[in-house]
Amino acid sequence: MKNSKKLVIAYSGGLDTSYCAVSLSKAGFEVHAVSVNTGGFSKNDVHTIEQNAYKMGVSTYKNIEAVTTFYQKVVKFLIFGNVLKNNTYPLSVSAERIVQAIEIIEYAKSIGAEYIAHGSTGAGNDQVRFDMIFQTLAPEIEIITPIRDQKLSRQEEIAYLKLNGIDLDWEKAKYSVNKGLWGTSVGGDETLTSHLALPEAAYPSQLESVTPETVTLTFKKGELTALDGVENTPEINIQLLDGRASKFAIGRDIHVGDTIVGIKGRVGFEAAAALITVKAHHLLEKHTLTKWQLQHKDYLSNFYGMHLHEGQYLDPVMRDMEAFLANSQESVTGSVEVELKPYHFSINGIQSEYDLMNAKFGSYGEINNGWTAEEAKGFIKINGNQNKIHQQVNSEL
């Protein structure tokens, strides 16, 4: 083993990372705990995590504020691409893990750590995301994963911590909840089945408002720049929108998907701001982009979301797709009116100076101003020519 034994651990304050912190400290490592706030921690949360970290025997604790970084590096492009995994999930946690891993490995390099640890199991996606980022950006730093390597159960971890004088009532946490800027994931016994729904109480936000209210989202070149005319940075607007919409218990669902390691999984989530922003942005795009822009954006955005989910954020193709997505937003400017209601929302319409649905060029199904009846007949004849040729050739065989 190397001499310094300086180790950085990705620390959340949960059971797995607490076990790692205690066991690695007792194994002789100089443990430096790091948490990365991508929108899920309040000041009180950070204070509690810091207190717990020192109880676990760490040498130092540091919290890295990365909400703006998370937005600029990832969330912005998820909005540009209207990315919803399997048409459902806004990649809430998977997107966060990428930024968290990058921030943690950069911190480990800055203090000269020779080891880095995380609390992932061997059956999930996070182990792939963390390890791929770590080994790509710092191949010289050794990765240690006690939970994965020892195949520990939750009960074994609790027993070990109690044996070492640490009892934080881990049993009380029936559901695993991960909150961030782009949504909150919820896992429990129900999501381990294929047929059970999460109960109402499992979701962090409960229904508080029943009277519908309207909110106007303003976008400038694809970015959410204002709510009801009040300007803020996009990440603040997302947080403000989430605060308003979550009172209506909007944005709940269960995502079923294929994990990176080849098994299928279910995860509940609550992502009011993410879903509203994506749907509002997409409607604005339908009015301001051409048919072929929308067509090509659709499959490239799906590819971008899949690559991000799979932990391939550092692949150069991601920068290529980000350049395409950013360029596509030049005319995506305008306002979108959204109505918030209990458990759901509806989008009323948009206003934009770039709106291509312009009456002076014609009204769908009503009247046209850009061509004559004879020109329409000629276009239809040429447009169907290939199908007609194929039909005639094959019918003669």
N, C-alpha and C positions, 0 to 999 in steps of 0.2 A: 504493500500500500504506500502511496506517496506520503511525503513527510508533513506537509502543511495541514492536510485534512480539513481545509476550509471548504465548507459546503453551503450552498444556497438552496433553500427549499421553497417551492411554490406553496404558500401557506394560505388557506382559506378560513381556518378556525374550526373546520368540521372534523368529524371523527377520523377519517383517513389521514389527513395531513397532520392531525394532532398525534396520532400513533407514530407517524414517520418522524416528527420532531423529537418526541421523547426517546424512541428507540435509537435514533441516529446520534442524539446527544450522549446517550449512555454507551454507545459504541465508540466514543472517543472523538467524534467529529465536532468541529467548531461550527455550530449551525447558525446560519443567518436567514431568518424568515422574511419572506417578501410576499405581500399581497398586491394585486393590481386592481384598482377600481375602474371598471368600465361601465359604471353607472348603477351598480347595485348596492353600494355602501353609503350610508350616511356618516356624519362625523362620529356619532355615537357608536355605530357599527365598527368603524375603524378603531376607536378607543377600546372597545370590547375585544376585538381580535388581537390588538396589541397586548392587552392584559393577559389574555389566554396564552398567547405565544410565549411570554416570559414564564408562565406557569409550566410550560412544556420543557423548559430548560434551554431555550435558545440564547445565543450570545447577543444578537441584535435583532431588531424588527424594523422593517421599512414598508410603508405603503406608497405605491406609485399611482398618482392620479393620471388616468389615461382616457378619460371620457372623450376629450377632443381628438386625441390620437385615434381612438377607436372609430369615431365618426369619419375623420378625414381619410383614414387608410382603408376602411372596410364598409361601414354603413352607407356612406355616400354612394358607393357603387352598387350596393344592394338596392337602393332606391332608384338609381338611374336604370337598373336592369329589371325592376319590379320583381325581384327574386323571391319566389315562394317554393320551397322544396316540395316536390310532389303536389304542387298547386295548393299547398296548405301552410307550411311552416316557414317563417321568416328567418330561419337559421340563427335564432337568438343566441344560444350558447355556443354553437360551433364557431360562429363568427368571433365571439369574444375570446375564445381560447387561443386563436392565432395571435392576437395583439398581446394577450397576457404572456404567452410563451416568448414572444420577441422581447418584451420589456424585461422579463425575468432573466433571460440569457444575457442581455446587454448589461444588466446590473451585475450578474455573476462575473462577467468579464472585467467590469470596472473595478471590482474589489479583489481581483486575482484569485477567485475561487477555482479549485481544481475538481470539484464535484458539484453536481446539481441533482436535486431529488424532487419527485412529485408523487402524489398519492393515488394515481390512477390504478385501476384493476387491470387484469389481462383480458377483460371481455368487452371493453368499451372503445369508443372513438377517441377519447382524450389522450390515451397513451400514444396513439399514432401521431396526433397533432403536436403534442409536446415533444416527443422524441425526434420527429422529423425536423422541427424548427431548431431544437437544441443541437442536433448533430450536424445540421447544415451550417449554422452560424458560429458554432464553437466545437468543432470535432475533437479538440484537445481536452475538453471537459468531460469527465466520466459521468454517465447518467446512472442514478441509483433509484430503484423503485421497490421499496420493501413490500407493499401490499401485493403487487403483481408477482414478485419473485417468491414470496412465501405463501401465496395463495390463501391469504387470511380471510376469514369470515368476519362479519361485523361483530359477532359475539366474542370472538377471540381478541379482537382489537379492544373492545370494552373491558374484557377481563384483564388484559395486560395493563391498561391505563389505571384501572382500579388497584391492581397489585402495586403500582408505582405511586399510589396516593392521589390519583387524579380522577375525580368523579364529577362530571358536569351534566349528569342526567341525560346521557345520549339517547336513552330509550324514548324520551318524550317526542323526539323528532320522527313522527310517523311518515312524513313525506319529505323527500329531498327537493329543496327549492333553490334554484339558481336565478338570481335577479340581475338584470343589466339594462343598459340603455335601450336595447332592441327587443326587450321582452323578458319574460320569466318562464323558466321550465319547471314542471312539477312531475315528480316521479313517485310512485308508491306501489303497493301490492296490486292495485287495479291495473296499472300500466304493464305489469308483467303477464297479464292475461290478454286474450284476443277479444274478449266480449264485455268486460266490465268498464263502465264509465267512472271517471273521478267524481266523488261527491262534491256538492256545492262548497262544503267547508274546506276542501283541499286547496281551493284557489285563494291566493293572497288577498285579492280585491273582491269585496262583497258588494252586492247591489245596494246603492245608497240613493240614487236619483231615479225617479220614474217619470218625471215630466220631460218630454223631448226638448232638446235645445239644439241650436244651429251654431256651427263654427265654420269660419272661412279660412282655408289654408292658402297661403300665397307662395308660389314657387317662382324662383328666378334662375333660369338656366338649370332647371331640374332640382334645385336645392330649396328646402322649406325655409323661407326667410321671414315669414310673419304669420301670426294667428290673429284673426279679426283685426287686421291692419296694424297690429303692434309688432314691430320688428325686433328680432333677437337672432342670436346665432342658431344655426339649424339644430345643434344638439340640445340647446335650451328649449327650443320650440318643441322638439320631440318629447322632452320631459314634461313640459307644460301640457301638451296635448294628452299625454298619457295620464296625467293627474286628473284632467277633466273627464276623459272617456272611461277610465277605469271605474269611476263612480257608477257607470251604467253596466258594469260587468261585461264590457265588450271585449272581444278578442280571444275568447276561450276556444280551445279545440284540442284534439289529440292527433298527433302526427304519427303515421306508420311509415317506416322507411328501412332502407338497407344500410346497415352499418358498414364501416370501412373493413371490419374483420369478417364480413360475409354472412352475418346473421341478421335477421329482421328484429326490429325493436319498436316499441311504442313510447312516446313521451307526451305528457300533457303540457300545455303552455297557455300563457296569458300574455297577449301582445297587442293591446289596444292601439297604441300609437303607431306601431309598425304596420299593422294591417290597414289602418285608416290612411296612413301616409302612402303606402304602396298603391292602394286602390285609387286614391285621389290623384296621385302622380300619373298612374297608368291612363286614367280617363283624360287627363290633360294632354298626354302624349297622343292619344287616339285622335284628338282634334288638331294637333299641331305638327305631327310627323306624317311623312308620306307612307303609302302602303308598303313600299319596299324597305324603308327604314324600320317600320314595325316588324316586318317579316324577319329580317336578319337580326334585329335586336332580340327577338324572342328566343331563337335557338342559341345565340351567343350568351345571353343572360343565363339560360339554363346550364350551359357549360361552365360559366363562371361560378354559379352557385354550387354546382357539383364539385368543381375543383377546390373551392374554398372548404366545403364540407369534408372533403377527403384529406385536408391538410396540405394541399399543394400550393399554398399561397405564395411561396417564394419562387415558383416556376416562372420564367420570363414571359410565358404566354399570358399570365395574369395581367402583366403590365400592358401587353398588347391589347387585351380586351378592355382594360380600364380606359385606354386611350380612345378606343372606339366608342365606348359608352359615354365618356365625357364629351366627345365631339358631337354626339347625337343630341345633346341637350341644349344646343345653341338657341333653339326657338321654343323650348319648353318653359315658357314664362306665362304666368297668369294666375287666376284665383279659382279655387274649387270650393263649392258650398257643400258641407256635409251635415247631415242631421243625426244627432246622437239619440238613441232610444235604448230602453232596457234590453240588454243582451245582444243588440245588433245596431248597425248603422246603415244609412242609405246616402247615396251621393246624388244631389239634386242637379248639378250641372256646373259648367265652367264659363269663365270670361277670359278672353285673351285676344290681344291684337294680332297674334299669330294664328288664330283659328282658321283652319282651311275649310271648314264647313260654312262657306260664304254664299249667301243667297244670290249674289250677282253672277255667280257661275252656274246657278241652277239649284233646284230643290228636289231632293231624292223622291222619286215616285210622283212628282207633281208637274214640274215644268223645267225645261232646260233653256239656257240662253247662249250656250257656247257652240251649238252645232244644229244642223238642219235634220229633218227626218230622213232625207236621202243619205246624208253622211252617216247617220246612225245605222241604216240598213247596210251600207257598204262596210262599215266597221265590223258589224256582226257577221257578215259573210266571210270576211278575211279571218276574223278571230276564230271561227269554227272550221276553217278550211282543213286543218290537220286532222281533226276528228272525222271529218267527212271522207277524206282520202283513206284513212285507216279502215273505216267501216266498209267502204266500197271494195277495197283490195281484198280484205279478209272474207267478205261475203261471197266473193267469186271463187274462193278456193274449195 
